[in-house]
Amino acid sequence: MEAMQAHASPSEPLLSDRAKRRLALWPTGPLPRALRVALRERALRRLEIGKAARGIGIVVGHPKSGNTWLRTMLSRVYQLRHGLPETLVLKTDELHRLEPAIPSFCFTNGWYSYEAAIGEVLAPVHAECAIRRKPVVLLARHPCDVAVSWHNQFTRRVSPAKRELINASLARPIDPKKITLWEFVMHSPVGLPSLIDFLNTWDRNLSQLPLTLRVSYEQLRAEPEATLERVASFFGLGFSREEIAEAVRFGSFENMRALEQSGRVKHGGLAQVDPGDPATVKVRRGKVGGYRDDFTPEQVAEMERLVAEKLSPRFGYGAG
C-alpha cells in the first residue's frame, strides 16, 4: 500500500521543494521590501499547494507542537529501510527524491503567510478541491506551552526571510529584539489568543473533511509508540512494531538534542542556528506544562482562564 501511495501523486517535478524555495528567496533579496514580499508570497504559496498535491497526506501543526519530532521519527524508519544517513530528516520530498518508494509528505501550519494557502484550500468553502480528499492529521499541543516555545522560535530561530513574510501579514509587526515574553504571549498578534484561534479554526475545518485524525503532543509524550503507530496506520504506512520502537528511541529528547548539537543536520528543523547561543536551540525542554515555570501564579491563572473560556473543549486543555 505504501508504494502505491508514494506513486499516486502528480509527476515528479524537476526541482526539489528545497531548491524551489531557494529560487523564490535568493533572486528577490535585493528588491524593495513590498515587491520582495509579494513575489515571495506568491511563489511560496504555489510551492505549498504543490507539496500538498504530491504528498500522501497533510500534517497540520502550529510551530512548536511536535512537528519536527514526528518528522524525525517517521524519517528513522526510512533511514533504516533504505540505508540513508540518520542526519536526513524529511520535511516534504527530501527522502522521496533519493528513494521513490519513500512517500512525500506535507507538513504545514496552514496559518501564517504562504502556509495559509493550505488552510484556505482545506476550509469548507473549497468543497470541490481535490486536496481536501487527502488524509489530514492535526497535531495539537497545549497553547500555553506552544506560546512560550513559539516566542523563542519566532525571536531566535525563524529566518529573517520567513519572519518578514509573517510580519507583513500582521496588523502590528513584531520586533523580535524588543518584545518581552509576556507581551508576545498575551498581547502580540501571534500570541496565545491567536494560538487558540488556530486550534479552534482547525477543529472546525477537520469536522468538514473526509479523512482526519487528531493527535496531540501530550499523547506523543505519554504514549509515543502507540501514537506514532496511529499516525502511521492512518497514512497506510505499514510500520512494524520493531520499526516503531526504533523510531521512538531515535526521536527521544536526548537523541534529538544530540543530533542538533552535533551540527550534522543541515535541514529538517534540527539545523543549528548559532552554536554559541543556547537560546537558539530547537530542542529545548519538551516539558508538558512547562509554561508554568516562566510566569507568576497570577499570570499563569490569566493564561489558563483565557484557554478555558475560548478554546474548544474537544482538545481537553481547559483545565490548564
C-alpha positions as CSV (number, residue, x, y, z in Angstrom):
1,M,0.0,0.0,0.0
2,E,2.8,2.3,0.9
3,A,4.5,2.1,-2.5
4,M,1.1,2.7,-4.3
5,Q,0.6,5.8,-2.3
6,A,4.1,7.0,-2.9
7,H,3.5,7.0,-6.7
8,A,-0.1,8.2,-6.6
9,S,1.0,11.8,-6.7
10,P,1.4,14.0,-9.8
11,S,4.6,13.5,-11.9
12,E,7.9,14.3,-10.2
13,P,9.0,17.9,-10.6
14,L,12.5,18.6,-11.9
15,L,13.4,20.7,-8.8
16,S,13.2,19.6,-5.2
17,D,10.9,21.6,-2.9
18,R,14.0,23.0,-1.2
19,A,15.5,24.1,-4.5
20,K,12.3,25.9,-5.5
21,R,12.2,27.6,-2.1
22,R,15.7,28.9,-2.6
23,L,14.8,30.1,-6.1
24,A,11.9,32.0,-4.6
25,L,14.0,33.7,-1.9
26,W,17.5,34.4,-3.3
27,P,16.8,36.3,-6.5
28,T,14.3,38.6,-4.8
29,G,16.6,39.6,-2.0
30,P,17.7,43.0,-3.5
31,L,14.2,44.1,-4.4
32,P,12.2,46.7,-2.4
33,R,10.5,45.1,0.6
34,A,6.9,45.4,-0.7
35,L,7.8,43.8,-4.0
36,R,10.0,41.2,-2.5
37,V,7.3,40.1,0.0
38,A,4.7,39.9,-2.7
39,L,6.8,37.8,-5.1
40,R,8.0,35.5,-2.4
41,E,4.5,35.1,-1.0
42,R,3.1,34.2,-4.4
43,A,5.8,31.7,-5.3
44,L,5.8,30.0,-1.9
45,R,2.0,29.7,-1.9
46,R,2.3,27.7,-5.1
47,L,5.0,25.6,-3.6
48,E,2.9,24.9,-0.6
49,I,-0.1,23.8,-2.7
50,G,2.2,21.6,-4.8
51,K,3.6,19.9,-1.7
52,A,0.1,19.1,-0.6
53,A,-0.9,17.8,-4.0
54,R,2.0,15.4,-4.3
55,G,2.2,14.2,-0.7
56,I,0.3,11.1,0.6
57,G,-1.2,13.3,3.3
58,I,-1.0,16.5,5.3
59,V,0.1,17.1,8.8
60,V,-1.1,20.4,10.3
61,G,0.6,21.7,13.4
62,H,1.4,25.1,14.8
63,P,5.2,25.7,15.2
64,K,6.4,24.1,18.4
65,S,3.7,21.5,18.5
66,G,5.9,18.5,17.9
67,N,6.2,18.7,14.1
68,T,9.9,18.2,14.0
69,W,9.7,15.3,16.5
70,L,7.1,13.5,14.4
71,R,9.1,14.1,11.2
72,T,12.2,12.8,12.8
73,M,10.5,9.5,13.9
74,L,9.0,8.9,10.5
75,S,12.4,9.6,8.9
76,R,14.1,7.0,11.1
77,V,12.0,4.1,9.6
78,Y,13.0,5.1,6.1
79,Q,16.6,5.7,7.0
80,L,16.8,2.1,8.2
81,R,14.8,0.6,5.4
82,H,16.9,2.3,2.7
83,G,20.3,2.8,4.3
84,L,20.0,6.5,4.4
85,P,22.1,8.7,6.8
86,E,20.5,9.5,10.1
87,T,21.1,13.2,9.5
88,L,18.5,13.2,6.7
89,V,15.2,14.3,8.2
90,L,12.2,14.7,5.9
91,K,10.2,17.8,5.5
92,T,8.5,17.2,2.2
93,D,10.2,15.3,-0.6
94,E,13.8,15.1,0.5
95,L,13.8,11.3,1.1
96,H,11.4,10.5,-1.7
97,R,13.8,12.0,-4.2
98,L,16.5,9.7,-3.0
99,E,14.3,6.7,-2.9
100,P,11.0,6.8,-4.8
101,A,9.5,4.1,-2.5
102,I,9.5,6.7,0.3
103,P,6.4,8.8,0.2
104,S,6.3,12.6,0.2
105,F,4.5,14.4,2.9
106,C,3.2,17.9,3.5
107,F,3.9,19.3,7.0
108,T,2.4,22.8,7.4
109,N,1.0,25.1,9.9
110,G,-1.7,26.2,7.4
111,W,-1.9,29.5,9.1
112,Y,0.9,32.0,8.6
113,S,1.9,33.8,5.5
114,Y,2.2,31.5,2.4
115,E,1.4,28.4,4.5
116,A,-2.1,29.8,4.9
117,A,-2.7,28.6,1.4
118,I,-3.3,25.1,2.9
119,G,-5.7,26.4,5.4
120,E,-7.6,28.1,2.6
121,V,-8.0,25.0,0.4
122,L,-9.0,22.9,3.4
123,A,-11.6,25.3,4.6
124,P,-15.2,24.2,3.9
125,V,-15.8,26.9,1.2
126,H,-13.5,24.9,-1.1
127,A,-15.5,21.7,-1.0
128,E,-14.5,20.6,-4.5
129,C,-10.7,20.9,-4.1
130,A,-9.0,17.5,-4.6
131,I,-6.5,18.2,-1.8
132,R,-9.5,18.0,0.6
133,R,-9.7,14.3,-0.1
134,K,-6.2,13.8,1.3
135,P,-5.8,12.3,4.8
136,V,-5.2,15.2,7.3
137,V,-3.6,14.9,10.7
138,L,-4.0,17.7,13.2
139,L,-1.1,17.8,15.7
140,A,-2.2,19.8,18.7
141,R,-0.4,21.0,21.8
142,H,-1.5,23.0,24.9
143,P,-1.5,26.6,23.5
144,C,0.2,27.9,26.7
145,D,3.2,25.6,26.1
146,V,3.2,26.5,22.4
147,A,3.1,30.2,23.2
148,V,6.3,30.1,25.3
149,S,8.2,27.9,22.8
150,W,6.9,29.9,19.9
151,H,8.3,33.1,21.4
152,N,11.7,31.5,21.4
153,Q,11.3,30.2,17.9
154,F,10.0,33.4,16.5
155,T,12.6,35.7,18.1
156,R,15.6,33.4,17.9
157,R,15.3,30.7,15.2
158,V,12.9,31.9,12.5
159,S,14.8,33.1,9.4
160,P,14.7,36.8,8.7
161,A,13.0,36.0,5.4
162,K,10.2,34.0,7.0
163,R,9.8,36.5,9.8
164,E,9.5,39.2,7.3
165,L,6.7,37.3,5.5
166,I,4.8,36.6,8.7
167,N,5.2,40.3,9.9
168,A,3.9,41.5,6.5
169,S,0.6,39.7,7.2
170,L,0.2,41.2,10.7
171,A,-1.5,44.5,11.6
172,R,1.2,45.0,14.2
173,P,4.6,43.6,13.1
174,I,6.8,42.2,15.8
175,D,10.3,43.4,16.6
176,P,12.0,40.3,17.9
177,K,14.6,42.3,19.8
178,K,12.2,44.4,21.7
179,I,9.2,42.3,22.7
180,T,9.2,40.6,26.1
181,L,7.9,37.0,26.7
182,W,4.7,38.2,28.4
183,E,4.0,40.8,25.7
184,F,4.5,38.2,23.0
185,V,2.3,35.6,24.7
186,M,-0.6,37.8,25.7
187,H,-0.6,40.9,23.5
188,S,1.0,40.1,20.2
189,P,-0.9,39.1,17.1
190,V,0.7,35.7,17.1
191,G,0.4,35.0,20.8
192,L,-2.0,33.0,22.9
193,P,-5.3,34.4,21.6
194,S,-4.1,33.6,18.0
195,L,-3.0,30.1,19.1
196,I,-6.5,29.5,20.5
197,D,-8.0,30.7,17.2
198,F,-5.6,28.4,15.3
199,L,-6.8,25.4,17.2
200,N,-10.5,26.3,17.0
201,T,-10.3,27.0,13.3
202,W,-8.7,23.7,12.5
203,D,-11.1,21.9,14.8
204,R,-13.9,23.3,12.7
205,N,-12.2,22.6,9.4
206,L,-11.4,19.0,10.2
207,S,-15.1,18.4,11.0
208,Q,-15.8,19.1,7.4
209,L,-13.1,16.8,5.9
210,P,-13.5,13.1,5.0
211,L,-10.2,11.7,6.3
212,T,-8.9,13.2,9.6
213,L,-7.0,12.2,12.7
214,R,-6.4,14.3,15.8
215,V,-3.4,13.6,17.9
216,S,-1.5,15.7,20.4
217,Y,2.0,16.4,21.6
218,E,0.9,15.3,25.1
219,Q,-0.2,11.9,23.6
220,L,3.2,11.6,21.9
221,R,4.9,12.2,25.2
222,A,2.7,9.8,27.3
223,E,2.4,7.0,24.7
224,P,4.9,7.6,21.9
225,E,4.8,4.2,20.3
226,A,1.0,3.9,20.3
227,T,0.6,7.4,19.0
228,L,3.2,7.0,16.2
229,E,1.5,3.8,15.2
230,R,-1.8,5.6,15.0
231,V,-0.3,8.2,12.6
232,A,1.5,5.6,10.5
233,S,-1.6,3.4,10.2
234,F,-3.7,6.4,9.3
235,F,-1.4,7.1,6.4
236,G,-1.3,3.4,5.5
237,L,2.5,3.2,6.1
238,G,2.6,-0.3,7.5
239,F,5.4,0.2,10.0
240,S,6.3,-2.9,12.1
241,R,6.4,-2.9,15.9
242,E,10.2,-3.0,15.7
243,E,10.4,0.0,13.4
244,I,8.0,1.9,15.6
245,A,10.1,1.2,18.7
246,E,13.4,2.2,17.0
247,A,11.7,5.4,15.6
248,V,10.6,6.3,19.1
249,R,14.1,5.6,20.5
250,F,15.7,7.7,17.8
251,G,13.2,10.5,18.4
252,S,13.9,10.7,22.1
253,F,14.5,14.1,23.6
254,E,18.1,13.2,24.4
255,N,18.9,11.8,20.9
256,M,17.3,14.7,19.1
257,R,19.2,17.2,21.2
258,A,22.4,15.3,20.4
259,L,21.6,15.4,16.7
260,E,21.1,19.1,16.8
261,Q,24.2,19.8,18.9
262,S,26.3,17.7,16.5
263,G,25.8,20.2,13.8
264,R,25.5,17.4,11.2
265,V,21.8,18.0,10.4
266,K,21.6,20.8,7.9
267,H,17.8,20.8,7.3
268,G,14.6,19.4,8.5
269,G,14.3,21.7,11.5
270,L,17.2,20.4,13.5
271,A,19.9,22.5,12.0
272,Q,21.9,24.7,14.3
273,V,21.3,28.5,14.2
274,D,24.0,29.8,16.5
275,P,26.1,27.1,18.3
276,G,27.3,29.8,20.7
277,D,23.9,30.9,21.8
278,P,22.0,28.3,23.9
279,A,18.8,30.3,23.5
280,T,18.7,29.4,19.7
281,V,18.4,25.6,20.2
282,K,15.4,23.8,18.7
283,V,15.2,21.0,21.2
284,R,14.8,23.0,24.5
285,R,12.7,21.4,27.3
286,G,9.9,19.4,25.7
287,K,8.1,19.6,29.1
288,V,4.3,19.2,29.3
289,G,3.0,22.2,31.3
290,G,6.4,23.9,31.3
291,Y,4.8,27.3,30.7
292,R,4.1,27.4,34.5
293,D,7.8,27.8,35.1
294,D,8.0,31.0,33.1
295,F,5.3,33.2,34.7
296,T,4.0,34.3,38.1
297,P,1.0,32.4,39.5
298,E,-1.2,35.4,38.6
299,Q,0.0,35.3,35.0
300,V,-0.5,31.6,34.7
301,A,-4.0,31.9,36.0
302,E,-4.8,34.6,33.4
303,M,-3.4,32.4,30.6
304,E,-5.3,29.4,31.8
305,R,-8.5,31.4,32.2
306,L,-8.3,32.5,28.6
307,V,-7.8,29.0,27.4
308,A,-10.7,27.7,29.5
309,E,-13.0,30.4,28.1
310,K,-12.1,30.4,24.5
311,L,-10.7,27.1,23.4
312,S,-12.9,24.3,22.1
313,P,-13.4,21.7,24.9
314,R,-12.6,18.9,22.3
315,F,-8.9,19.5,23.0
316,G,-9.2,18.9,26.7
317,Y,-6.9,21.8,27.7
318,G,-9.5,23.9,29.5
319,A,-8.3,22.9,33.0
320,G,-4.8,24.2,32.4
